Amino acid sequence: MQETRALFDDLRIGLLGGSFNPPHEGHRQISLIGLKKMNLDYVWWLVTPGNPQKKLADYADFSSRMAAAKACADHPRIIISDFEQRHGLTYTAHTIQTLKTKFPKTRFVWMMGADNLAGFHTWRDWRLIADNLPIAVFNRPGHRVACLQSPAAQTLEHYRLPVTSINRLPDLKAPAWIYYSNVMNTQSSTSIRRQNRDWITSLTKT
């Protein structure tokens, strides 16, 4: 997708970054929740060319992951984006800085699963991410305790808002975050790969 600045002025857009290796219903579910609960205009799935914390050997090729993400999302307001690849970006903090520079009037929200918040403190420049975008954290069964007791959650505890604030999160100045607990999807990309090595064919077939 080639983004045009004026097209996204004053819109509310959720950003869901990841390998999508493979994408699954959990990604789609939190995207639909974000669209509804945060009154988002779009959710962008930022498909990373490669996560520096993961082994490249475990990845399907980028074009296959993009195609699988489009097939999985299947929604006109969930946009599958190759923004990071086109701009040569590796780290989320740099992606956010580039997006905010390119789209200064767009109200972005970072979206992540509870498992990601549990390890958020290991991301490069994670405080820069939290200081630049409000964050919506979505429950992942089995990760709630580790998530909320993580170094990042403890550091940012003062900025945590009640879940009733989710509808105005895109309008708030960072740092600000909420934890949305009403998500019980247990799917994970890792488990799908273990159970189905041929996931690319199964997700992209017509």
C-alpha positions in Angstrom: 0.0 0.0 0.0 1.3 3.4 -1.0 0.1 5.9 1.7 -0.8 9.4 0.7 -0.5 12.0 3.5 -3.6 14.0 2.8 -5.7 10.9 2.6 -5.0 10.1 6.3 -5.1 13.6 7.8 -7.2 13.7 11.0 -7.9 9.9 10.9 -7.7 7.5 13.8 -5.5 4.6 12.8 -4.4 1.6 14.9 -1.0 0.1 14.2 -0.5 -3.6 14.6 3.1 -4.6 13.9 4.5 -8.1 13.6 5.9 -10.9 11.5 2.5 -12.3 10.7 4.3 -15.6 10.3 1.5 -16.7 10.0 -1.4 -14.2 10.6 -4.3 -15.7 12.5 -7.8 -15.0 13.8 -6.3 -13.4 17.0 -4.8 -10.6 14.9 -8.1 -10.1 13.2 -10.1 -10.2 16.4 -8.1 -7.4 18.1 -8.2 -5.4 14.9 -12.0 -5.6 14.9 -12.1 -4.7 18.6 -9.9 -1.7 17.9 -12.1 -0.5 15.0 -15.2 -0.7 17.2 -14.0 0.3 20.7 -11.5 3.0 19.7 -13.6 4.3 16.8 -10.7 3.7 14.5 -11.0 4.5 10.8 -8.4 1.9 9.9 -6.1 -0.7 11.4 -2.7 -1.1 9.6 -1.0 -4.4 9.8 2.7 -3.4 9.6 4.3 -6.6 8.2 7.9 -6.6 9.2 10.6 -7.7 6.7 12.3 -9.4 9.7 12.1 -9.2 13.5 15.7 -8.7 15.0 14.6 -10.8 18.0 13.7 -13.8 15.9 15.6 -16.2 13.6 15.3 -15.4 9.9 15.3 -19.1 9.2 11.9 -19.4 10.9 10.3 -16.9 8.5 8.2 -17.5 5.4 9.2 -15.1 2.7 7.9 -11.5 2.9 5.5 -11.8 -0.1 3.9 -14.9 1.2 3.3 -13.3 4.6 1.8 -10.3 3.0 -0.5 -12.4 0.9 -1.5 -14.5 3.9 -2.2 -11.4 5.9 -4.5 -10.1 3.2 -6.4 -13.4 3.1 -6.7 -13.5 6.9 -7.8 -9.9 7.4 -10.4 -9.9 4.7 -11.8 -6.5 5.8 -11.9 -3.2 3.9 -10.6 -1.2 7.0 -7.8 -3.6 7.8 -4.9 -2.4 5.6 -1.9 -4.7 5.0 1.1 -2.5 4.8 4.7 -3.1 3.5 5.7 0.3 5.0 8.7 -1.0 6.9 10.1 -2.8 3.9 9.6 0.2 1.6 11.3 2.5 4.0 14.1 0.1 5.1 12.9 0.0 8.7 13.7 -2.7 11.2 12.9 -1.3 14.7 9.4 -0.2 15.8 10.7 3.0 17.4 12.1 4.1 14.0 8.9 3.0 12.2 6.8 5.2 14.5 9.1 8.2 14.1 8.9 7.9 10.3 5.1 7.5 10.4 4.7 10.6 12.6 6.9 12.6 10.3 5.1 11.4 7.2 1.6 11.8 8.7 1.8 14.6 11.3 -2.0 15.0 11.5 -2.9 11.3 11.8 -3.9 10.0 15.3 -2.0 6.7 15.6 -2.5 4.1 18.4 0.0 1.3 18.9 -1.8 -2.1 19.4 -0.1 -5.1 20.9 -0.9 -8.4 22.6 -0.2 -9.0 26.3 2.7 -11.3 25.4 4.4 -8.4 23.6 4.0 -6.1 26.6 5.6 -8.8 28.8 8.8 -8.4 26.7 8.4 -4.8 25.7 11.3 -3.7 27.9 13.6 -5.7 25.6 12.6 -3.8 22.4 15.1 -1.2 21.2 14.1 2.3 22.4 10.9 1.0 23.9 10.4 4.2 26.0 10.5 6.2 22.8 7.6 4.1 21.5 5.6 4.6 24.7 6.4 8.4 24.8 5.2 8.9 21.2 2.0 6.8 20.8 -0.8 5.8 23.1 -0.9 2.0 23.4 -3.8 -0.5 23.6 -2.7 -3.8 25.1 -5.0 -6.8 24.4 -5.2 -9.9 26.6 -3.6 -13.1 25.5 -4.7 -16.1 27.6 -1.9 -17.2 29.9 0.0 -14.0 29.6 -1.9 -11.6 31.9 0.2 -11.9 35.0 3.6 -11.7 33.2 2.3 -8.8 31.1 1.1 -6.7 34.0 4.1 -7.5 36.2 6.6 -6.9 33.4 9.3 -4.1 33.8 7.5 -2.0 31.1 4.1 -2.3 32.7 5.6 -1.4 36.1 7.5 1.5 34.7 4.4 2.8 32.9 1.9 2.1 35.6 1.3 5.7 36.3 0.1 6.2 32.7 -2.3 3.3 32.7 -5.9 4.3 32.2 -9.1 2.4 33.0 -10.4 0.3 30.1 -13.4 2.7 29.9 -11.0 5.2 28.4 -10.4 3.0 25.3 -12.8 5.1 23.1 -10.7 8.2 23.6 -7.3 6.6 23.6 -6.4 7.9 20.0 -7.0 11.4 21.1 -4.7 11.2 24.2 -1.2 12.4 24.5 1.4 9.7 25.1 2.4 8.1 27.3 -1.0 6.6 27.9 -2.1 2.9 27.8 -5.0 0.6 28.5 -5.3 -3.1 29.1 -8.3 -4.7 27.3 -9.0 -8.0 29.0 -12.0 -9.3 27.0 -10.0 -11.3 24.5 -9.8 -15.0 24.9 -8.4 -16.2 21.6 -5.6 -18.7 22.2 -4.1 -18.9 18.7 -0.4 -18.1 18.2 1.8 -18.0 15.1 4.2 -20.3 16.8 1.7 -23.0 17.5 0.2 -22.8 14.0 3.7 -23.3 12.5 4.2 -26.3 14.7 0.9 -27.9 13.8 0.9 -27.0 10.1 4.1 -26.5 8.2 2.1 -25.9 5.0 0.2 -22.9 6.5 1.1 -20.7 3.5 -1.0 -22.8 1.2 -3.9 -23.2 3.6 -4.2 -19.5 4.2 -3.7 -18.2 0.7 -5.7 -20.7 -1.3 -8.8 -19.4 -3.0 
